[in-house]
Amino acid sequence: MQCTTIRQGVECPFMKVSGCSYNGGICHPIVDSCQGCGRIVEFSTGAYCSACPEPALKWKRGNCNMATHVVAAAAANKQKINPLKASKRGGK
């Protein structure tokens, strides 16, 4: 259904016939951590996330999983080596 509150004319899963069913009845603006993301949409009332109605909750426990500007660091494949076997291999 089309949003009629803040993001007018945009499809919103929270819109019902009675109005916005999201917590508080409105979408919340982006936080500072969202700057540079490709999902930011500008409206006359401010900048909002196109993927999440409350971006602060996505950043509460670390990086947002929907952020396009954050690159996850690849963990080095660190293999545990048995020291006893390593010493036997080194002697040959």
N, C-alpha and C positions, 0 to 999 in steps of 0.2 A: 504494500500500500504506500502511497505517496505521503511523505512527511509534510505536516502542516505547521510545525512549531518553529524550529530554527533552520533546518536544512530543507527549505521548501522546494518541492518538486523532485526530490531525490527518493528513490525506493528505500523503504526502511522496514525491517522485520518487526520493529517494536510498535509500529502504528496500528491502531485498532480503530474501529468506528467511533469509539468513545474518546479517542485521543491517544497520546503517547503512553505506552504501558511500561516504559523503562523507569527504573528507580528515580524518582524525582520528577518525571515527566518531561525531561529535556536532555539533550546531548550536552556533554561538557567539552569546553575548548581544549586544545592540545596543551601539553606541558613543554617545558624547555627541552627535554630529552628528545622530543619528536622533531625538532628543527632539522630539516634536511631530508625528511622521509618523503617518499613518493606518493604516499597515501593522503597527504594533507590536501584538503579542499578549502578554498577561500569562499566565504559567504559575506554578506553585508554585515552580519553580526559578529564575525571573527573567523578564525581558522579552526577547522574541525577535522577529525580523522574519519576517513571514509570506511574504515574497517571496524572501528570500535566506538561505542557511544561514550565511554569514559576512559580515556587514554592513561590517566594517572594510575589506574588499577593494573594496567599491563606493565608498567614500569616499576611497580611496587617491589617485586621480588627479583630485580635484575633487568635484563634486556627484554624489550617487547618482542614477542615472537612474530609479530606482523610488520616490524620495522624493516624498511628496504635499505636504509642507510647504515645498518649495523651488520658487520661481517663477523660471523662466528669464527673464533680462532680454532684452527685444526689442532687437536691434541696430538702430540708426538707419540708415535707407537713405541712406547717404552716397554720392552720385554724384560721380565725378571730372569736373571741368569743365576743358575745354581753355582756357587763358588767352588764346590768340590769338583764338579764336572769341568768347569773352566780351567782349573789348575791341571787336570789330567790332559786336556786338549793342548795346553800350552807347552807341555813337556815333550810332545812328539816332534 
